[in-house]
């Protein structure tokens, strides 16, 4: 089966980070090439509004997620409260959406520590706790930016609130946290870097396929055979094909499982 013929879903993309005048052509080309749907995650409230508008324009094809990305300075309490009120309004209107992208600032924190600068993680932990509580209350899927040791911290908060559906995007972590996540039925997703990153291939080999998805995290750029190429939703198919190779399964079977996983998890 040709990778160009594989249907796939991009389970994590930042549509708002593409230029406004390229979003429509990006999505329409992706849908024409076999991308069934994308999950559009948000950076903050204004980003969430963009995903909301795109979801209305492409119903059933763009599934929005609303939240605050942790790899940036925290906004004021007023701004955060406004975001939470807006999310609750979307829930009250009965609209389909997930909570995300939310999590912990692993890269921001470790960069500060490496430079000898102080970094206060506590406000980020408190915000993630608030998002986990909201996801549990509204019974919405939550999309997490939590890698390596931060995944343990995220699991603690998810378990505290009884969150049922958690998706750790572009996950990287040790075997112990992988086991913990599997026991809870938490999902992970892999990007096209599985094609050239041994660490990701090893993780993918040990994580159950029925708890996996594929994504691009576009417009984040990739290396290896993707170097110099604009990241597009269609590239999720390359991740799916490589995952099939890692699992020793036919590409079509693997793609079918991944698509089914994504649809069931997000409910579209």
N, C-alpha and C positions, 0 to 999 in steps of 0.2 A: 504493500500500500504506500503510495507516495505521500511524503509529508505534506505536500501541497493539497492532497486530497483528504487529509485527516481533518475531521471536525474537532474543535477544541473549545475550551472556555478559558478566558484569561481571568483568573480568580483574584487579581490584584493589580490595578493600574491607576495612575494619577492623571486622569484626563484633564484636569484643570491646569496641569503643568505643561501641557502642549499649548501652542499658540491658539488663540481663539479661532483664527481663520483656518486652522488645519484640523480641528476636532471632527467636523462633519465628514470630511473626506477620509480621515483616518478610520473612523468607525465604519463608514459605508464600504470602504475597501476591505476591511477586516470581515465584515458580515458576508460580503460576496465571496470571500476566499475560504469560508468554512468556519469562521469563529461564530459560535452560536450565541454567546453572550459574554459580557465583561462585568466585573465587579469594580465599580469606581469609588475609590477610597478618598477621604478628605484630609486636609491639613488643618483646617480651622473652620470657623463659621462661614466666611465668604467663600471658601472652597466648597463647603457643604452645599451652599446655595447653587453653585455651578453644577455639581453632580445632580442635585435635585431637578434642575431645569433639563439636563441631558436625559435623565431618566424619564421625564414626561415626554420628551421628544422621541425617545426610542424605547417605548414600553416593552418590557419583557426581554429586551436586549442589553440595556444598561441598568444594572442593579446597583443603587447607590448605598454608600456607607458614610455615616456622619460621625466626626470625632475631632480629636486634636493630636497631631503627630508629635511625639515626644522629643524629637531631635531638633528642638528650637526653644527659644526662651518662652517661659510661661507668660500668658497674657494676664491682664488684671482679673480680679475676682468678678467684677461686673461683666467682663467679656465672656468669661466661662459660664456664668449664670445665664447669660443671653443664649449661649450655645445650647445649654441643657433645656432651657424653656423651648427653644426652637425644635429640638429633637422630640420633645414631648408633644408638641403641636403636630408634628408629622405622624406620631403614633396615634394621637387622638383622631386624626383624619383617616386612619386605617391604611396608610401608605406602606408599601413594601420597602424595607431598608434594613441595614445592619449598623452596628456600632463600630466605627473604625476610620482611620487607623489610630489606635491608641497603644500605649505601652510605656516603656522605660527607655531613657536616653543612654543606651550602652555606649555608642560611639562618642557622643558628647562628653560623657563621664570619663571614659578611659583616655580620651584625648587630653582632658584637663589634668587627670592624674599623672599621665606621662610627662606633662609639662610642669608638674609640681604646683599646679594651681588648685585651690580648694573647690570642691563641687558639692553642693547640697542636693542630694537625691530625694530627700524627704517630700518636698512638694509634688514631685512627679509620682511618687508612690501613693500619695494621698489622692491625686487626680485619677490615677488608674483605679484605685479603690472605688472612687465615685463612679467611674464608667462601668466597672464590673457590677456594682450595685444596680446601676440603671439597666444594664443588659439583663440581669436576673429579674428585675421588677417587670420589665416590658417583655421578657422572654424573646429577646432578639439575639441573633448571632453577634459575636464580638471578634474583631480582627486585631491581632496583636503584633506589635513590634517589640519582641522580647527574645533576645538571643543569648546563648551561652549561660552564664550564671544568672542573668536577669530572668530567664525562663522559670527558674525555681521560685523567684519572688512573685512572678505573675501567677504561677500555679497556686501559690498560697492565697492570693486574693480571689482568684476564680473559685477555689474550693470553699473559701469562707462564705461567699455569697451564693454558692450552689449554681454557678453558671453552667448551663448544659452544653451550649454550642460555642466552642472556641477554635479559632483558626490562627495558628502561629505562622505568619507569612515569612517566606524566605528564611526558614528556620535553620539555625546552626546551634549544635549543643552536644553535650556529652551523653553517653549511653544511659546514665542514671536518670537524667531528666527526660530522655526519650521514653524510658520505661514508665515513668510517672505519667507522662502525657498520654501514652497509649492506654494505660489503665483507666484513665478518665474519658477516653474516647475523643481526645482533642486532635484536630486536624493540623497538618503542616502542608506547605506548598513549596515547590521548587521552581527555580527560574531557568532560563537558558544557560546559566553558568554551570549546570550539571554536565554540560557537554565537555567542559574543560577543567572543572574543579574536582579533584579526587576526594576532597573532604565531603562534598555534597553527594557524590556518587556513593560513598561509603554509608552516609547517613540514609540515603534513599534505599539502599539495599536492605537495611535492617528495619525500616519503618513500614508498617502494613500498607499495602496499596489501597485498601478500602478506607484509609484515613488520610489520603493524600489528594492534592490538587496541583495544578500547574498555573503559573503566572508569569508576568513579565516585569512588574514593578515599573513599567514605562512611565516617563521617558528615560529612566536610568539606563545608561549605556553599558554594553557588554563587551567582553574581550574575545580572544580566540577567533573562531570563524565569523563572529559577529562584529569584530572591531571595525569602527568607522561607519557602521550602519545605524540608522535611526531605529530605535526600539519601537516595534509595532505589535499589536495584539496577536498577529499571526505567528509570531515567534514562540508563543506558548506551545505550538505544535512541535517545535524542535525539542522542547523540554519533555513533552509527552513521549516522543519517539525515543529519546535517550533513556527515559525512565523505563520504557518497555525493554530496551536492551539490558539495562541493569537488572531488571526483574526476570529476564529470560522469558518474556511473554510476547505474543504477537502484538504488533502496533495497534491494530484495530481493536483488539480486546482491551488493551490498556487504555486507549482513548475512550472507549465506551464506559469503562469503570470510572475514570477520572471525571467524565462529564456527568455521570450519574451521581457521583459523590458531591460535585459542586451544586447540582440542582437540588439534591436532598438537603444539603447543609443550608443553603440560602433560600430554599423554598420558591424557586422560580423554574 
